[in-house]
Amino acid sequence: MSDQIIVIDRTESIVASVFKDIVTTCFVGFCVWISLGSKWWTFVTGLLFIVCVFGKISNELRTRRTLFRTKKDLEHWVEDLEWKDN
């Protein structure tokens, strides 16, 4: 059994959130537009979209995850956050 502690930072700015939503919507729109009238392209762009979504989720979890080996390290990190907020 592992004693590691993982913290995922779920905060992001409004601008970053809106930008990500716009990019995703444009990508979905492009996939729908390119696949009009063709079952083959519908299948390919559907797979492309699924792979892209899983890639984005994986990237977000990897870049926003902080790993702590001990509880003491976690407490020190939280104290640093509290100090920066004040």
C-alpha positions, 0 to 999 in steps of 0.5 A: 500500500502506498503512502503517497498523497496526490493533490489535483489543482482544479482552479483556472482563470475565466479567460483560460476556461473560455478559451478552452471552451471555444477551441473545443467547440470549434474542433467539434464544429470542424469535425461535424463540417468535414464529415457531412455526407460521408460515413467514413469521415464521420467515423474518422472524425469521431475517433479523432475527437475521442482521442483528442478529448482523452489526450486533453484530460490526460494532459490536464491531470498530469500538469495539475497534479502535485505528489507528496511522499509524506504528510509533512510535505503536504503540510509544508505546501499548504502553509506556503499557499496560506502565506502567499494568499496573505 
